[in-house]
Amino acid sequence: MNILAIGVFGCIGGMLRLVIENSLHGPQGLPVATVTINLSGSFLLGFFLVMAERKGYRDWIRQGIGVGLLGALTTFSNFTLDTLQLLRTHGGLAAAYVALSLGGGLICVWFGEGLASRVFARPLPSALPDAGGYAYDTGQ
């Protein structure tokens, strides 16, 4: 059941990414869509993991949304390609993009966890369970 959920939700995440990529365009070829997708996806993953743990969601839902939907939506491969393209033309912007993506991603996942902790009102354990021992970003 888990692999089917990952496949179905992954298709949705991939299609959603394409729609967003085609809708957001930055000046001078800046990867506005990729950074927007990755930051919002980081927030959503942090929020979802806490919500799923607090609500007791089944493993297939956790994997379907965490690995499938959000994994297909937020891919590391797009981030690295955008970084390489920026390095070729705008070295300073490439460094800022990397800092924004990594630092912003950490902050967004932290805010997502914090918001979900408040919304679902149980104290957060010292460490979230790994929900099955799989990595969430499978975009490689």
Buried (B, 14 or more C-beta within 10 A) or exposed (E): EBEEBBEEBBEBBBEBBEEBBEEBEEEEEBBBBBBBBBBBBBBBBBBBBBBBBBEEBEEBBBBBBBBBBBBBBBBBEBBEEBBEBBBEEBEEBBEEBBEEBEEBBEBBBEBBBBBBBEEBEEEBEEEEEEBEEBEBBBBE
